[in-house]
Amino acid sequence: MTGGRRVALMALKNAPAIAFAVVLVVFALLSDRFLTVANFTNIVTQASHVAIMAIGMTFVLLTAGIDLSVGAVMYVCVAVLALLFGDLPVLVAFPLVALLGLALGAVNGFFVVQLRGLHPFIITLATLFILRGIALWMTDTRMVFVAEPIMSLGRTSYLGVPWAIWMFAGVFLSAWIVLRQTPFGRQIYAVGQDPAAAAKAGIDVPRVLFAVYCICGLCAALGGLVSIAQVAAASSTFGFQKEFPVIAAAVLGGTSLFGGRGGVVGTIFGAILIQTVENGLVMTNANPYLYPLVTSAIIFFAVLVDSQRSRILDAMNRRKIRVE
């Protein structure tokens, strides 16, 4: 690898960290309340539901897939929680909602596996509209509220750490162990790198693909639970376009849209970076109409970095092997 290409690759790999440092400096100069422990705790708490959903998205992206339905899954699960499980104890309602998210993810996984000719983008785009339509029908497009025990849970802290952070930390640790310490995790990376080669190596590619969409649906449900516990109510726009910051968080953290590269550690960093920018905009009293523009810029930045990083790595892989 040439010196210039090596420097470019290093810069691209560290682009999120560089961007995070720039964001910290800019907002610290604009607001004296930004660099405080209380504010950073608030940032991580607010980023928890996006981080959980982005962890699930990371599993899908590692197989070179995508799931656009996570926001709709989130909305359906919360609607069912509010309308059907409201009288159940939290320890019963939450596992049931998690199972519902797993089942909805399984629907995506089933069609992705069975309709291999269709890209997951198309399949999950369809389920996005179907599931959001079901949720709007269930709620009659009205705001739904959750029971008091769930709202109380959103305000609960353990050892001074908010419940939402504990939830996201548990999901993160579980995902990291699965991806880095189990054969299934290695199979996910293999399928993302080359599904044909993975199949020849004896990996059950359809099973892996089905499983990652189940995981993504489960994480969408868990993200919805964390979010509704914090806000206590869900309007007809709950989860709307949530797929964009979720995908951006994963890609910002180094997970490639082309599959086979990345991990959940970077995903957490990406989610916190996005929430830090939004928090800084609020702190500085920025025009609310700027928020979508800033989010769009972050998504564009993430995709640009990933494409350039993949281009350099692909060029490295295409180098001819010298014969001695």
C-alpha positions in Angstrom: 0.0 0.0 0.0 1.4 3.4 -0.9 2.0 6.0 1.8 -0.8 8.3 0.5 -3.3 5.4 0.4 -2.3 4.3 3.9 -2.8 7.8 5.3 -6.2 8.1 3.5 -7.4 4.8 4.9 -6.3 5.7 8.4 -8.1 9.0 8.2 -11.3 7.3 6.9 -11.1 4.7 9.7 -10.8 7.5 12.3 -13.2 9.9 10.6 -16.0 9.4 13.2 -13.5 10.1 16.1 -12.3 13.2 14.3 -15.8 14.4 13.7 -16.7 13.7 17.3 -13.7 15.8 18.5 -14.7 18.7 16.2 -18.3 18.5 17.5 -17.2 18.6 21.1 -15.0 21.6 20.5 -17.6 23.6 18.5 -20.5 23.1 21.0 -18.2 23.6 24.0 -17.3 27.0 22.6 -20.9 27.8 21.9 -22.4 26.7 25.2 -20.8 26.5 28.7 -23.4 23.9 29.7 -22.3 21.4 27.1 -19.2 19.8 28.6 -20.8 18.6 31.9 -21.3 15.1 33.4 -25.0 15.7 33.7 -25.3 16.6 30.0 -23.3 13.7 28.8 -25.4 11.3 30.9 -28.4 12.9 29.3 -26.9 12.4 25.8 -26.2 8.7 26.4 -29.7 8.2 27.9 -31.4 9.8 24.9 -29.2 7.9 22.5 -29.9 4.5 24.1 -32.9 3.5 22.0 -31.1 4.5 18.8 -28.0 2.6 19.9 -30.1 -0.6 20.7 -31.8 -0.4 17.3 -28.5 0.3 15.5 -26.9 -2.8 17.1 -29.6 -4.9 15.5 -29.1 -3.1 12.2 -25.4 -3.8 12.5 -26.1 -7.6 12.3 -28.1 -7.0 9.1 -25.6 -4.7 7.5 -22.8 -7.2 8.2 -24.5 -9.6 5.8 -24.8 -6.9 3.2 -28.5 -6.5 3.9 -30.6 -3.6 5.2 -33.8 -3.3 7.2 -35.9 -0.2 6.5 -38.8 -1.4 8.7 -37.2 -0.9 12.2 -39.2 2.3 12.9 -42.4 0.6 11.9 -41.6 -2.4 14.0 -40.9 -0.1 16.9 -44.3 1.6 16.5 -46.3 -1.6 16.2 -44.7 -3.0 19.3 -45.4 0.1 21.3 -49.0 0.2 20.1 -49.5 -3.4 21.1 -47.9 -2.6 24.5 -50.2 0.4 25.1 -53.5 -1.1 23.8 -53.2 -4.8 24.6 -50.6 -5.3 27.3 -51.3 -2.2 29.4 -52.8 -4.1 32.4 -50.0 -6.7 32.5 -47.0 -6.4 34.9 -43.9 -5.0 33.3 -42.0 -8.2 33.7 -44.6 -9.9 31.6 -45.4 -7.2 29.1 -41.9 -6.4 28.1 -40.9 -10.0 27.2 -44.1 -10.3 25.2 -43.3 -7.2 23.2 -39.8 -8.4 22.7 -41.1 -11.6 21.3 -43.4 -9.6 19.0 -40.4 -7.7 17.6 -38.6 -11.0 17.1 -41.6 -12.4 15.2 -41.9 -9.3 13.0 -38.1 -9.6 12.3 -38.7 -13.2 11.4 -41.3 -12.1 8.8 -38.6 -9.9 7.1 -36.1 -12.8 7.4 -38.5 -15.2 5.8 -39.1 -13.1 2.8 -35.5 -12.1 2.4 -34.5 -15.8 2.3 -37.4 -17.0 0.1 -37.3 -14.1 -2.3 -33.6 -14.1 -3.0 -34.2 -12.3 -6.3 -35.4 -9.2 -4.5 -33.1 -7.0 -2.6 -33.8 -6.6 1.2 -34.2 -2.9 0.5 -37.4 -3.6 -1.4 -38.7 -6.2 0.9 -38.2 -4.2 4.1 -39.5 -1.0 2.4 -42.8 -2.9 1.8 -43.0 -4.2 5.3 -42.3 -0.6 6.6 -45.5 0.6 4.9 -47.5 -2.5 5.9 -46.5 -2.4 9.5 -46.9 1.3 9.9 -50.4 1.0 8.3 -51.3 -1.7 10.8 -50.1 0.4 13.7 -52.1 3.4 12.5 -55.1 1.2 12.1 -54.7 -0.2 15.6 -54.3 3.3 17.2 -56.8 5.0 14.9 -54.0 7.5 14.3 -54.4 8.7 17.9 -51.8 9.1 20.6 -51.5 6.1 22.9 -50.3 6.2 26.4 -48.5 3.5 28.5 -49.3 2.6 32.1 -47.7 4.3 35.1 -45.3 1.4 35.9 -43.7 1.8 32.5 -43.4 5.5 32.9 -41.8 5.0 36.4 -39.3 2.6 34.9 -38.2 5.3 32.5 -37.3 7.5 35.5 -35.6 4.6 37.4 -31.8 4.6 38.1 -29.6 1.9 39.4 -26.3 2.9 41.1 -26.9 6.3 39.8 -27.2 5.1 36.2 -30.5 5.5 34.3 -32.4 2.3 33.4 -32.1 3.1 29.7 -28.3 3.0 29.8 -28.4 -0.4 31.7 -30.7 -1.8 29.0 -28.5 -0.6 26.1 -25.3 -1.8 27.9 -26.9 -5.3 28.3 -27.8 -5.4 24.6 -24.4 -4.2 23.6 -22.5 -6.7 25.7 -24.7 -9.6 24.4 -24.2 -8.5 20.8 -20.5 -8.1 21.2 -20.2 -11.6 22.7 -22.3 -13.1 19.8 -20.3 -11.4 17.1 -16.8 -11.8 18.5 -16.9 -14.9 20.6 -19.2 -17.4 18.9 -19.1 -19.4 15.7 -22.4 -17.8 14.6 -20.7 -14.3 14.7 -17.9 -15.5 12.5 -20.5 -17.0 10.1 -22.2 -13.6 9.9 -19.0 -12.0 8.8 -18.3 -14.8 6.3 -21.7 -14.4 4.7 -21.2 -10.7 4.4 -17.8 -11.1 2.7 -18.9 -13.7 0.2 -22.1 -15.7 0.6 -21.2 -18.1 -2.2 -17.9 -19.0 -0.6 -19.6 -19.2 2.8 -22.0 -21.7 1.4 -19.2 -23.8 0.0 -17.5 -23.7 3.4 -20.6 -25.4 4.8 -22.3 -22.4 6.4 -26.1 -22.4 6.3 -26.5 -19.0 4.6 -30.3 -18.8 4.6 -30.3 -19.6 8.4 -27.8 -16.9 9.1 -29.8 -14.3 7.0 -33.0 -15.3 8.7 -31.4 -15.0 12.2 -30.0 -11.5 11.7 -33.4 -10.1 10.7 -34.9 -11.7 13.8 -32.2 -10.0 15.9 -32.9 -6.7 14.2 -36.6 -7.0 14.9 -35.9 -7.9 18.5 -33.6 -4.9 18.9 -36.3 -2.6 17.3 -38.8 -3.8 19.9 -36.3 -3.2 22.7 -35.5 0.2 21.4 -39.2 1.0 21.3 -39.6 -0.1 24.9 -36.8 2.2 26.0 -38.1 5.1 24.0 -41.8 4.8 25.2 -40.6 4.5 28.8 -38.9 7.8 28.5 -41.7 9.7 26.6 -44.7 7.8 28.0 -46.8 8.4 24.9 -46.7 7.6 21.2 -48.2 9.7 18.5 -48.8 8.6 14.9 -45.3 9.7 14.0 -43.7 7.5 16.6 -40.7 5.8 15.0 -41.2 7.7 11.8 -38.0 7.7 9.7 -36.1 6.3 12.6 -34.4 3.9 10.2 -32.2 6.8 8.9 -30.3 7.7 12.2 -30.2 4.0 13.0 -28.4 3.1 9.8 -26.3 6.2 10.0 -25.1 5.3 13.5 -24.0 1.8 12.3 -22.2 3.1 9.2 -20.6 6.0 11.1 -19.2 3.5 13.5 -17.4 1.6 10.7 -20.0 -1.0 9.6 -19.9 -1.3 5.9 -23.0 -1.0 3.8 -21.4 -3.7 1.5 -21.2 -6.3 4.3 -18.4 -8.2 6.1 -16.8 -5.3 8.0 -17.7 -3.5 11.2 -18.9 -4.2 14.7 -21.1 -3.0 17.5 -18.4 -1.0 19.4 -18.3 1.5 16.5 -22.1 1.5 16.3 -22.4 2.7 19.9 -20.0 5.5 19.1 -22.0 6.5 16.0 -25.3 6.6 17.9 -23.7 8.8 20.6 -22.2 11.1 18.0 -25.6 11.7 16.3 -27.2 12.4 19.7 -24.4 14.7 20.7 -24.9 16.8 17.6 -28.7 17.0 18.3 -28.0 17.8 21.9 -25.6 20.6 20.9 -28.1 22.1 18.6 -30.7 22.3 21.4 -28.1 23.7 23.8 -27.2 26.5 21.3 -30.9 27.3 20.6 -30.4 26.5 16.9 -33.3 26.8 14.5 -35.3 23.5 14.7 -35.6 23.5 10.9 -31.9 22.9 10.8 -32.2 19.6 12.6 -33.2 17.5 9.4 -30.5 19.2 7.4 -27.8 18.3 10.0 -29.1 14.8 10.2 -29.0 14.5 6.4 -25.4 15.8 6.4 -24.4 13.2 8.9 -26.0 10.4 6.8 -24.3 11.7 3.7 -21.0 11.9 5.6 -21.4 8.3 6.9 -22.1 6.9 3.4 -19.3 8.9 1.8 -16.8 7.7 4.4 -18.0 4.1 4.0 -17.8 4.2 0.2 -14.3 5.7 0.1 -13.1 3.2 2.8 -14.5 0.3 0.8 -13.0 1.5 -2.4 -9.5 1.7 -0.9 -9.9 -1.8 0.8 -11.2 -3.3 -2.5 -8.3 -1.9 -4.4 -5.9 -3.4 -1.8 -7.6 -6.8 -2.2 -7.3 -6.7 -6.0 -3.5 -6.4 -5.9 -1.8 -9.1 -7.8 0.1 -11.7 -5.7 3.8 -11.6 -6.7 5.4 -14.9 -7.6 8.9 -15.2 -6.1 
